[in-house]
Amino acid sequence: MKSHALLLDEEMNESGSPTTSFESSRETVSLPSPRVAVMQPYFLPYLGYFQLMAAVDRFVILDDVNFIKRGWINRNRILLDGTPHWMTIPLVGASQNRCIHEIEIVPDSPWREKLGAQVSRAYREAPHGEDACELLKILTEIEEPRLSVFLRASLELLRGFLGIQTSMAIASEVHPREELRGQDRIIDICRRESAGAYLNPPGGEMLYDAPLFHEAGLELAFLRPRPAEYQQGKIGSEFVPDLSILDAIAWIGRDGCHERLSQYRVDIRK
């Protein structure tokens, strides 16, 4: 593994530009600012999560919605011996009837040491494997029992490492959900953020009604990542997509990940 200093950039975005242009499959489009994204906190999520974060002015972590079992909140995948393997944070009483910010991590569990060994074994031969291991080491040294706070710290750490300047907010702290749910909650958060546009991954297209966003004075748009394959292990091996960001960091490094943050298109819903 190549050894070099870990670079963290915690500068926040203070830009006041009125619009930003994005490449679309049809044309060059502009979204009014501020641009807002709202996402549940995921554990070491894939590169596309950070593309979305980098594409907006404000990234709101939705931590006061129900926990999803077997989702991405407390687990993700790395490539070990050419096969995707799960890495998981063990939880106390995790239930889909409880909100993410109400759930805690199992205390006195060896999961941190186990995870460190997994990642070291997976990426010890990767060009930037040392960075991936060092990031994980910093993260697992955080003694925080609350899952949502731990995940927030991990996202802040990775945001800095990748040089993303988007500011972050925690929904339960600044935008309590009250009685609103679904897209009504999203529109309410956007209003509180004085947003001009709401940007979401393509998986949410069926969840949102564009006319409701337009009535609220919001553009509704979807970020579609472009294929961003890179060499994983041996030359000629089949690429495995949508792994944890640790995989991309290990194989293409900070600069390679940063370059791919802008490799997407944005489609506006009319």
C-alpha positions as CSV (number, residue, x, y, z in Angstrom):
1,M,0.0,0.0,0.0
2,K,1.2,3.5,-0.7
3,S,1.6,5.6,2.4
4,H,0.8,9.2,2.5
5,A,-0.9,11.7,4.9
6,L,-4.7,11.7,5.2
7,L,-6.1,14.9,3.8
8,L,-9.2,16.4,5.5
9,D,-11.0,19.5,4.3
10,E,-13.7,20.9,6.7
11,E,-14.3,24.1,4.8
12,M,-18.0,24.9,4.5
13,N,-19.6,26.2,1.3
14,E,-20.5,29.9,1.6
15,S,-21.4,30.4,-2.1
16,G,-24.3,32.7,-2.8
17,S,-24.6,31.9,-6.5
18,P,-28.2,31.9,-7.7
19,T,-28.1,28.9,-9.9
20,T,-25.9,25.9,-10.8
21,S,-25.8,24.2,-14.2
22,F,-25.8,20.4,-14.5
23,E,-25.3,18.1,-17.5
24,S,-28.5,16.4,-18.4
25,S,-29.2,13.5,-20.8
26,R,-31.3,16.0,-22.8
27,E,-29.8,19.5,-22.2
28,T,-27.9,21.6,-19.8
29,V,-30.3,22.5,-17.0
30,S,-30.1,25.0,-14.1
31,L,-31.4,24.5,-10.6
32,P,-32.2,27.4,-8.3
33,S,-30.3,27.7,-5.1
34,P,-30.2,26.8,-2.3
35,R,-30.3,23.1,-3.5
36,V,-31.2,20.7,-0.7
37,A,-31.0,16.9,-0.4
38,V,-32.5,14.9,2.4
39,M,-31.2,11.4,3.2
40,Q,-31.2,8.8,6.0
41,P,-27.8,8.3,7.5
42,Y,-26.0,5.3,6.0
43,F,-23.0,3.5,7.3
44,L,-20.0,4.2,5.0
45,P,-22.3,4.5,1.9
46,Y,-21.4,4.1,-1.7
47,L,-19.9,6.8,-3.9
48,G,-23.3,7.9,-5.3
49,Y,-24.4,9.0,-1.8
50,F,-21.5,11.5,-1.8
51,Q,-22.2,12.6,-5.3
52,L,-25.6,13.7,-4.1
53,M,-24.0,15.4,-1.1
54,A,-21.5,17.3,-3.3
55,A,-24.3,18.4,-5.7
56,V,-26.3,20.4,-3.2
57,D,-25.8,23.4,-0.9
58,R,-27.3,21.7,2.2
59,F,-27.5,18.1,3.1
60,V,-30.1,17.2,5.7
61,I,-29.6,13.9,7.6
62,L,-33.1,12.4,8.2
63,D,-32.5,10.6,11.5
64,D,-36.0,10.8,13.0
65,V,-37.7,8.3,10.7
66,N,-38.1,4.6,11.3
67,F,-35.1,2.3,11.2
68,I,-35.0,-0.1,8.3
69,K,-33.8,-3.6,9.0
70,R,-31.4,-5.2,6.5
71,G,-30.9,-1.8,4.8
72,W,-27.9,0.4,4.7
73,I,-28.2,2.3,8.0
74,N,-26.0,0.0,10.1
75,R,-24.2,-2.1,7.4
76,N,-22.5,-2.0,4.0
77,R,-20.3,-4.2,1.8
78,I,-16.7,-4.4,0.9
79,L,-14.9,-6.6,-1.6
80,L,-13.0,-9.4,0.2
81,D,-11.3,-12.0,-1.9
82,G,-13.2,-10.9,-5.0
83,T,-16.6,-11.3,-3.3
84,P,-18.9,-8.7,-1.6
85,H,-18.9,-9.2,2.2
86,W,-21.1,-7.4,4.8
87,M,-19.6,-5.3,7.5
88,T,-22.2,-4.6,10.2
89,I,-22.6,-2.4,13.4
90,P,-24.4,-4.5,16.0
91,L,-27.4,-2.7,17.6
92,V,-29.4,-2.8,20.8
93,G,-33.1,-3.6,20.2
94,A,-33.2,-2.5,16.6
95,S,-36.7,-2.3,15.4
96,Q,-38.6,-0.8,12.5
97,N,-41.0,0.7,15.1
98,R,-38.2,2.9,16.5
99,C,-36.6,6.0,14.9
100,I,-32.9,5.9,13.9
101,H,-31.9,8.4,16.5
102,E,-33.5,6.3,19.2
103,I,-31.2,3.3,18.6
104,E,-27.9,2.5,20.2
105,I,-24.9,0.5,19.3
106,V,-24.1,-2.7,21.3
107,P,-21.6,-1.8,24.0
108,D,-18.4,-3.8,24.7
109,S,-18.6,-5.6,21.4
110,P,-15.6,-6.6,19.4
111,W,-17.2,-5.4,16.1
112,R,-14.7,-2.6,15.8
113,E,-11.7,-4.9,15.9
114,K,-13.4,-7.4,13.6
115,L,-14.3,-4.6,11.1
116,G,-10.7,-3.3,11.1
117,A,-9.3,-6.8,10.4
118,Q,-11.8,-7.3,7.6
119,V,-11.0,-4.0,5.9
120,S,-7.2,-4.5,6.3
121,R,-7.4,-8.0,4.8
122,A,-9.6,-6.7,1.9
123,Y,-7.5,-3.7,0.9
124,R,-3.9,-4.3,2.1
125,E,-2.7,-4.7,-1.5
126,A,-4.8,-1.8,-2.9
127,P,-2.9,1.3,-4.0
128,H,-4.6,3.5,-1.4
129,G,-5.6,0.8,1.1
130,E,-3.8,2.6,3.9
131,D,-6.1,5.5,3.6
132,A,-9.2,3.3,3.8
133,C,-7.8,1.6,6.9
134,E,-6.8,4.8,8.5
135,L,-10.2,6.4,8.0
136,L,-11.9,3.3,9.5
137,K,-9.5,3.4,12.4
138,I,-10.4,7.0,13.2
139,L,-14.1,6.2,12.9
140,T,-14.0,3.1,15.1
141,E,-12.1,5.0,17.8
142,I,-15.2,7.2,18.3
143,E,-16.8,6.0,21.6
144,E,-20.4,7.0,20.8
145,P,-23.3,4.8,21.8
146,R,-26.0,6.6,19.8
147,L,-26.2,5.2,16.2
148,S,-27.3,8.4,14.5
149,V,-24.5,10.4,16.2
150,F,-21.9,7.8,15.2
151,L,-23.2,7.8,11.6
152,R,-23.2,11.6,11.5
153,A,-19.5,11.6,12.6
154,S,-18.6,9.1,9.9
155,L,-20.3,11.2,7.2
156,E,-18.6,14.3,8.4
157,L,-15.2,12.5,8.4
158,L,-15.7,11.3,4.8
159,R,-17.1,14.6,3.7
160,G,-13.8,16.3,4.8
161,F,-11.6,13.6,3.3
162,L,-13.3,13.9,-0.1
163,G,-13.2,17.7,-0.1
164,I,-16.9,18.2,-0.2
165,Q,-17.9,21.7,1.0
166,T,-21.6,21.1,1.4
167,S,-23.0,22.0,4.9
168,M,-24.9,19.4,6.8
169,A,-27.9,19.5,9.2
170,I,-29.6,17.0,11.4
171,A,-33.3,16.8,11.0
172,S,-34.2,15.8,14.6
173,E,-32.2,18.8,15.8
174,V,-33.3,21.6,13.4
175,H,-36.4,20.3,11.7
176,P,-38.5,18.1,14.1
177,R,-41.0,16.1,12.1
178,E,-44.1,16.8,14.2
179,E,-46.9,15.1,12.3
180,L,-45.7,15.4,8.8
181,R,-44.6,12.3,6.8
182,G,-43.4,11.3,3.4
183,Q,-43.1,14.0,0.8
184,D,-45.0,16.5,3.0
185,R,-42.1,16.2,5.5
186,I,-39.5,16.7,2.7
187,I,-41.3,19.8,1.4
188,D,-41.5,21.2,4.9
189,I,-37.8,20.7,5.4
190,C,-37.1,22.4,2.1
191,R,-39.3,25.3,3.1
192,R,-37.4,25.7,6.4
193,E,-34.2,25.7,4.5
194,S,-35.5,28.3,2.0
195,A,-34.6,25.8,-0.7
196,G,-35.1,26.5,-4.4
197,A,-34.7,22.9,-5.5
198,Y,-34.8,19.4,-4.0
199,L,-32.4,16.9,-5.4
200,N,-32.9,13.1,-4.8
201,P,-31.5,9.8,-6.0
202,P,-33.4,8.1,-8.9
203,G,-34.7,5.5,-6.5
204,G,-37.1,8.0,-5.1
205,E,-38.9,9.0,-8.3
206,M,-42.1,7.1,-7.5
207,L,-42.3,8.7,-4.0
208,Y,-42.7,12.3,-5.1
209,D,-45.4,14.2,-6.9
210,A,-43.8,17.0,-8.9
211,P,-46.8,19.4,-8.9
212,L,-46.8,19.4,-5.1
213,F,-43.2,20.6,-5.1
214,H,-43.9,23.2,-7.7
215,E,-46.8,24.5,-5.7
216,A,-44.4,24.9,-2.8
217,G,-42.0,26.9,-5.1
218,L,-39.5,24.0,-5.5
219,E,-37.9,22.3,-8.4
220,L,-37.8,18.5,-8.1
221,A,-34.8,16.9,-9.7
222,F,-33.1,13.5,-9.6
223,L,-29.4,12.8,-9.7
224,R,-28.4,9.9,-11.9
225,P,-24.8,8.6,-11.3
226,R,-22.9,7.7,-14.5
227,P,-21.0,4.4,-14.6
228,A,-17.8,4.9,-12.8
229,E,-15.9,1.6,-13.0
230,Y,-12.4,1.3,-11.7
231,Q,-9.9,-1.4,-11.3
232,Q,-10.6,-3.7,-8.3
233,G,-7.9,-6.1,-7.6
234,K,-6.5,-8.2,-10.5
235,I,-6.6,-6.9,-14.0
236,G,-9.6,-8.3,-15.9
237,S,-11.6,-9.0,-12.8
238,E,-15.3,-8.1,-13.1
239,F,-16.3,-4.8,-11.5
240,V,-18.6,-5.0,-8.5
241,P,-20.6,-1.8,-8.2
242,D,-22.3,0.0,-5.3
243,L,-19.8,-1.1,-2.6
244,S,-18.9,1.1,0.4
245,I,-17.0,4.2,-0.3
246,L,-14.0,2.5,1.4
247,D,-13.7,0.3,-1.7
248,A,-13.3,3.3,-4.0
249,I,-11.0,5.1,-1.6
250,A,-8.7,2.0,-1.5
251,W,-8.5,1.5,-5.2
252,I,-8.6,5.0,-6.7
253,G,-7.8,7.2,-3.7
254,R,-9.0,10.6,-2.6
255,D,-8.3,12.3,-6.0
256,G,-10.0,9.5,-8.0
257,C,-13.1,9.7,-5.8
258,H,-13.2,13.5,-5.9
259,E,-13.0,13.4,-9.7
260,R,-16.0,11.0,-9.8
261,L,-18.1,13.2,-7.6
262,S,-19.2,15.2,-10.6
263,Q,-19.8,12.2,-12.9
264,Y,-23.6,12.3,-13.0
265,R,-26.6,13.9,-14.8
266,V,-29.5,15.7,-13.3
267,D,-33.1,15.3,-14.6
268,I,-35.8,17.8,-13.6
269,R,-39.3,16.6,-13.1
270,K,-41.9,18.9,-14.7
